[in-house]
Amino acid sequence: MKLRRITCSNDSEAQKLIDLHNDIFPEYERFYKTTLWANLIDNARFMHFNAIYENDELAGFFIYWDLEDAYYIHFIAVRPEMRNRKIGQQVLDWTAANLHKPVFLESEIPYDEITTRRLNFYKRNGFSELANDPEILSEVREGGHPLWFMGTQPVENLEDYLIKVRDKVYYATGE
């Protein structure tokens, strides 16, 4: 598995990955419109929009945000035909080896087999629940299911990190 950061929306892979985002995530999870994605790729210096390659073939994307004193994993997505090759596992292994500050993400509070498997996957990879659908984030999300705010380690002043995620990720404009 290889990662390549995309910093230009005119990159040959950028539109493919934006389309993949729109295809595989339900509407309430599609975080940004296509035009905003392009602006974020071009201008949001804290966002790392990475193409994932498996054997030199485009496999998906991995987006994380540098919050200065922590990281926030926003999306890990693998093309349907490339699934079940442990690509997501390899991305989290890369994260553990390369991101040396607390790492956060959100995962749906389980309501079916898939969401239970996803939560257990994150737990097996060192994440634990830090907050149950924190109001700071739930008030800015558009619908969907309640989410666990998870991290690789407990932190003091969790609310400060939640505010950073809200302000840098949820309110991102690319400026």
Residue frames as qw, qx, qy, qz and C-alpha x, y, z in Angstrom:
[[0.000, 0.891, 0.454, 0.000, 0.00, 0.00, 0.00],
 [0.400, 0.035, 0.010, 0.916, 1.24, 3.47, -0.88],
 [0.023, 0.848, 0.434, -0.304, -0.22, 6.87, -0.12],
 [0.384, 0.215, 0.233, 0.867, 0.15, 9.95, -2.31],
 [0.002, 0.626, 0.403, -0.667, -1.03, 13.32, -1.07],
 [0.297, 0.583, 0.525, 0.545, -3.10, 15.21, -3.63],
 [0.212, -0.528, -0.243, 0.786, -2.74, 18.99, -3.35],
 [0.163, 0.248, -0.346, -0.890, -4.24, 20.05, -6.67],
 [0.633, 0.325, 0.520, -0.473, -7.87, 19.46, -7.64],
 [0.629, 0.613, -0.289, -0.381, -6.75, 19.14, -11.28],
 [0.229, -0.400, 0.887, 0.035, -4.71, 16.05, -10.36],
 [0.466, 0.092, -0.724, -0.500, -5.75, 13.13, -12.55],
 [0.343, -0.206, -0.903, 0.158, -6.93, 11.12, -9.53],
 [0.101, 0.062, 0.437, -0.891, -8.73, 13.91, -7.62],
 [0.580, 0.037, -0.148, -0.800, -12.05, 13.81, -9.48],
 [0.635, -0.011, -0.759, -0.144, -12.09, 9.99, -9.41],
 [0.317, -0.106, -0.767, 0.548, -11.73, 10.08, -5.64],
 [0.292, 0.081, 0.241, -0.922, -14.34, 12.79, -5.18],
 [0.662, 0.023, -0.444, -0.603, -16.70, 10.70, -7.32],
 [0.528, -0.046, -0.832, 0.165, -15.87, 7.63, -5.20],
 [0.002, 0.074, 0.583, -0.809, -16.78, 9.62, -2.08],
 [0.500, 0.105, -0.011, -0.859, -20.13, 10.57, -3.63],
 [0.660, 0.072, -0.643, -0.382, -20.78, 6.99, -4.76],
 [0.561, -0.058, -0.802, 0.198, -20.04, 5.03, -1.60],
 [0.083, -0.143, -0.610, 0.775, -21.16, 7.31, 1.21],
 [0.017, 0.710, 0.703, 0.040, -24.85, 7.95, 1.90],
 [0.154, 0.763, 0.188, 0.599, -25.90, 11.54, 1.32],
 [0.476, -0.866, -0.043, -0.145, -25.86, 12.46, 5.02],
 [0.771, -0.446, 0.198, 0.409, -22.20, 11.35, 5.21],
 [0.593, 0.495, 0.208, 0.600, -21.10, 13.22, 2.10],
 [0.427, -0.559, -0.271, 0.657, -19.33, 15.89, 3.95],
 [0.015, -0.572, 0.148, 0.806, -18.70, 18.44, 1.22],
 [0.689, 0.664, 0.195, -0.213, -20.05, 19.22, -2.22],
 [0.837, 0.265, 0.188, 0.441, -17.73, 18.54, -5.17],
 [0.287, 0.821, -0.039, 0.491, -16.82, 22.21, -5.59],
 [0.460, -0.819, 0.270, -0.211, -15.86, 22.51, -1.94],
 [0.923, -0.180, 0.237, 0.243, -13.77, 19.33, -2.13],
 [0.664, 0.538, 0.074, 0.514, -11.83, 20.91, -4.99],
 [0.048, -0.879, 0.147, -0.450, -11.30, 24.10, -3.00],
 [0.736, -0.621, 0.260, -0.065, -10.18, 22.12, 0.07],
 [0.911, 0.089, 0.171, 0.366, -7.73, 20.05, -1.97],
 [0.485, 0.657, 0.022, 0.577, -6.25, 23.23, -3.44],
 [0.013, -0.726, 0.159, -0.668, -6.22, 25.40, -0.32],
 [0.733, -0.626, 0.049, -0.262, -6.75, 23.61, 3.01],
 [0.339, 0.622, -0.665, 0.237, -3.19, 23.17, 4.18],
 [0.425, -0.352, 0.700, -0.453, -4.28, 21.21, 7.27],
 [0.892, 0.175, 0.247, -0.336, -6.12, 18.60, 5.18],
 [0.146, -0.411, 0.843, 0.315, -4.22, 15.62, 3.81],
 [0.821, 0.358, 0.110, -0.432, -6.21, 14.24, 0.88],
 [0.221, -0.477, 0.822, 0.220, -4.37, 11.03, 0.02],
 [0.810, 0.265, -0.363, -0.377, -4.85, 8.60, -2.82],
 [0.670, -0.355, 0.648, -0.079, -4.32, 5.00, -1.71],
 [0.616, 0.489, -0.537, -0.304, -2.60, 2.65, -4.14],
 [0.792, -0.239, 0.556, -0.077, -2.37, -1.12, -3.94],
 [0.673, 0.047, 0.596, 0.436, 0.12, -2.60, -6.40],
 [0.141, -0.167, 0.325, 0.920, 0.16, 0.75, -8.26],
 [0.133, -0.494, -0.707, -0.489, -3.62, 0.61, -8.76],
 [0.240, -0.332, 0.173, -0.896, -5.86, 3.34, -7.33],
 [0.322, -0.239, -0.905, 0.143, -7.58, 1.66, -4.38],
 [0.293, -0.794, -0.532, -0.001, -9.28, 4.53, -2.56],
 [0.140, 0.695, -0.160, 0.686, -8.60, 7.56, -0.43],
 [0.596, -0.450, -0.490, 0.448, -7.53, 8.46, 3.08],
 [0.044, 0.740, 0.043, 0.670, -8.25, 11.94, 4.39],
 [0.584, -0.535, -0.441, 0.422, -6.92, 13.25, 7.66],
 [0.014, 0.920, 0.038, 0.390, -6.52, 16.69, 9.21],
 [0.557, 0.063, -0.435, 0.704, -3.53, 18.02, 11.09],
 [0.349, -0.857, -0.333, -0.182, -4.95, 19.78, 14.16],
 [0.120, 0.800, -0.414, 0.418, -1.44, 20.87, 15.23],
 [0.247, -0.455, 0.754, -0.404, -1.41, 18.89, 18.47],
 [0.611, 0.110, 0.756, -0.209, -3.47, 15.94, 17.18],
 [0.127, 0.106, -0.718, -0.676, -4.84, 14.41, 13.99],
 [0.625, 0.259, 0.444, -0.588, -8.39, 13.71, 12.88],
 [0.169, 0.021, 0.887, 0.430, -9.09, 10.85, 10.47],
 [0.453, 0.284, 0.053, -0.843, -11.94, 12.03, 8.33],
 [0.877, 0.299, 0.011, -0.375, -12.40, 9.29, 5.75],
 [0.235, -0.336, 0.873, 0.266, -10.92, 5.99, 4.75],
 [0.771, 0.402, 0.193, -0.455, -12.61, 4.66, 1.63],
 [0.309, -0.266, 0.837, 0.364, -11.71, 1.72, -0.56],
 [0.509, 0.223, -0.455, -0.696, -13.15, 1.07, -4.00],
 [0.859, -0.092, 0.252, -0.436, -15.66, -1.82, -3.77],
 [0.914, 0.333, -0.230, -0.006, -13.67, -4.08, -6.09],
 [0.409, 0.535, -0.580, 0.458, -10.55, -3.57, -3.95],
 [0.584, -0.549, 0.299, -0.517, -12.13, -4.45, -0.59],
 [0.957, -0.243, 0.139, -0.079, -11.17, -7.43, 1.56],
 [0.759, 0.436, -0.256, 0.411, -7.46, -6.90, 0.85],
 [0.628, -0.557, -0.273, 0.470, -6.72, -5.36, 4.27],
 [0.350, 0.533, 0.091, 0.765, -6.14, -1.94, 2.71],
 [0.380, -0.811, -0.086, -0.437, -7.94, -0.16, 5.56],
 [0.844, -0.488, -0.026, 0.219, -5.79, -2.10, 8.03],
 [0.694, 0.161, 0.061, 0.699, -2.66, -0.99, 6.18],
 [0.039, 0.734, 0.093, 0.671, -3.82, 2.64, 6.33],
 [0.604, -0.765, -0.008, -0.221, -4.29, 2.41, 10.11],
 [0.870, -0.213, 0.021, 0.445, -0.90, 0.69, 10.42],
 [0.453, 0.469, 0.066, 0.756, 0.61, 3.63, 8.49],
 [0.287, -0.815, -0.094, -0.494, -1.22, 6.02, 10.82],
 [0.797, -0.599, -0.018, 0.081, 0.18, 4.32, 13.93],
 [0.801, -0.038, 0.093, 0.590, 3.70, 4.40, 12.48],
 [0.400, 0.363, 0.192, 0.819, 3.64, 7.98, 11.17],
 [0.242, -0.718, -0.156, -0.634, 1.21, 10.16, 13.15],
 [0.545, -0.032, -0.645, 0.535, 2.84, 10.61, 16.54],
 [0.221, -0.135, 0.327, -0.909, 0.23, 12.72, 18.29],
 [0.439, 0.266, 0.748, -0.421, -3.26, 11.69, 19.45],
 [0.144, -0.027, -0.702, -0.697, -5.39, 10.53, 16.54],
 [0.428, 0.275, 0.560, -0.654, -9.17, 10.94, 16.55],
 [0.184, -0.090, -0.741, -0.639, -12.00, 9.72, 14.37],
 [0.582, 0.027, 0.335, -0.740, -15.74, 9.23, 14.53],
 [0.176, -0.012, -0.951, -0.255, -17.58, 5.94, 14.11],
 [0.584, -0.338, -0.301, -0.674, -21.27, 5.23, 14.18],
 [0.448, -0.229, 0.708, -0.495, -22.62, 3.90, 17.43],
 [0.037, 0.036, -0.952, -0.301, -23.48, 0.35, 16.33],
 [0.618, 0.183, 0.272, -0.715, -27.00, -0.34, 15.14],
 [0.924, 0.300, -0.048, -0.232, -26.36, -3.27, 12.77],
 [0.933, -0.107, 0.167, 0.302, -23.70, -5.83, 11.84],
 [0.595, 0.578, 0.018, 0.559, -21.68, -3.49, 9.60],
 [0.106, -0.843, 0.179, -0.496, -21.48, -0.65, 12.12],
 [0.814, -0.541, 0.206, -0.043, -20.58, -3.16, 14.86],
 [0.890, 0.139, 0.117, 0.419, -17.79, -4.58, 12.69],
 [0.348, 0.745, -0.058, 0.566, -16.51, -1.07, 11.90],
 [0.426, -0.814, 0.212, -0.333, -16.41, -0.10, 15.59],
 [0.906, -0.338, 0.228, 0.114, -14.62, -3.34, 16.50],
 [0.751, 0.460, 0.034, 0.473, -12.13, -2.75, 13.67],
 [0.076, 0.821, -0.195, 0.532, -11.19, 0.62, 15.14],
 [0.684, -0.654, 0.247, -0.207, -10.95, -0.85, 18.64],
 [0.954, -0.019, 0.136, 0.266, -8.63, -3.62, 17.40],
 [0.599, 0.508, 0.010, 0.618, -6.46, -0.87, 15.96],
 [0.447, -0.075, -0.374, 0.809, -5.97, 1.05, 19.18],
 [0.197, -0.376, -0.102, -0.900, -8.95, 3.41, 19.23],
 [0.171, -0.392, -0.832, 0.353, -11.33, 3.69, 22.15],
 [0.098, -0.783, -0.490, -0.370, -14.52, 5.63, 22.73],
 [0.302, 0.014, -0.326, 0.896, -13.87, 9.05, 24.24],
 [0.287, 0.223, 0.277, -0.890, -17.30, 10.67, 23.90],
 [0.288, 0.423, 0.857, 0.049, -20.78, 9.49, 22.98],
 [0.216, 0.688, 0.515, 0.463, -22.06, 11.72, 20.14],
 [0.313, -0.370, -0.268, 0.833, -20.66, 14.96, 21.58],
 [0.211, 0.833, 0.453, -0.237, -23.05, 17.86, 21.18],
 [0.112, -0.711, 0.291, 0.630, -20.29, 20.14, 19.83],
 [0.074, -0.211, 0.788, 0.574, -20.09, 17.93, 16.73],
 [0.193, 0.422, 0.885, 0.047, -23.61, 16.52, 16.52],
 [0.175, 0.772, 0.343, -0.506, -25.09, 20.01, 16.25],
 [0.150, 0.668, -0.384, -0.619, -23.13, 20.69, 13.03],
 [0.201, -0.038, 0.927, 0.314, -23.70, 17.32, 11.34],
 [0.541, 0.132, -0.217, -0.802, -26.50, 16.93, 8.84],
 [0.901, -0.028, -0.095, -0.422, -28.53, 13.94, 9.95],
 [0.547, 0.355, -0.747, 0.131, -27.22, 10.43, 10.18],
 [0.804, -0.410, -0.429, 0.029, -26.72, 8.19, 13.15],
 [0.440, -0.871, 0.214, -0.053, -25.13, 9.12, 16.48],
 [0.710, 0.503, -0.403, 0.284, -21.34, 8.79, 16.47],
 [0.761, -0.543, -0.046, 0.352, -18.66, 7.82, 18.94],
 [0.216, 0.896, -0.358, 0.146, -15.76, 10.25, 19.08],
 [0.962, -0.191, 0.010, 0.195, -12.80, 7.90, 19.35],
 [0.124, 0.897, -0.417, 0.077, -9.09, 8.35, 19.91],
 [0.763, 0.273, -0.537, 0.236, -5.82, 6.53, 20.24],
 [0.432, -0.082, -0.610, 0.659, -5.37, 7.87, 23.75],
 [0.226, -0.839, -0.481, 0.117, -7.34, 9.74, 26.37],
 [0.352, 0.391, -0.035, 0.850, -6.62, 13.47, 26.41],
 [0.134, -0.500, -0.475, 0.712, -7.11, 16.25, 28.90],
 [0.220, 0.530, 0.033, -0.818, -9.55, 18.92, 27.79],
 [0.396, 0.268, 0.825, 0.302, -11.35, 16.75, 25.24],
 [0.255, 0.839, 0.422, -0.231, -13.72, 19.64, 24.57],
 [0.049, -0.761, 0.333, 0.554, -10.81, 21.70, 23.17],
 [0.239, -0.153, 0.842, 0.458, -10.14, 18.94, 20.62],
 [0.304, 0.573, 0.761, 0.002, -13.83, 18.68, 19.74],
 [0.145, 0.885, 0.122, -0.426, -13.90, 22.43, 19.08],
 [0.130, -0.549, 0.605, 0.562, -10.82, 22.11, 16.83],
 [0.288, 0.181, 0.891, 0.300, -12.49, 19.33, 14.84],
 [0.243, 0.770, 0.557, -0.195, -15.68, 21.38, 14.54],
 [0.064, 0.884, -0.066, -0.458, -13.88, 24.54, 13.48],
 [0.099, -0.555, 0.664, 0.491, -11.16, 23.09, 11.23],
 [0.165, 0.053, 0.942, 0.288, -13.05, 20.14, 9.71],
 [0.191, 0.611, 0.763, -0.097, -16.80, 20.69, 9.89],
 [0.141, 0.905, 0.187, -0.356, -16.56, 24.39, 9.14],
 [0.499, -0.257, 0.489, 0.668, -13.74, 24.02, 6.60],
 [0.482, 0.807, 0.170, -0.297, -13.93, 26.28, 3.56],
 [0.813, 0.333, 0.143, 0.456, -10.43, 25.83, 2.19],
 [0.122, 0.912, -0.107, 0.376, -9.32, 29.28, 3.28]]
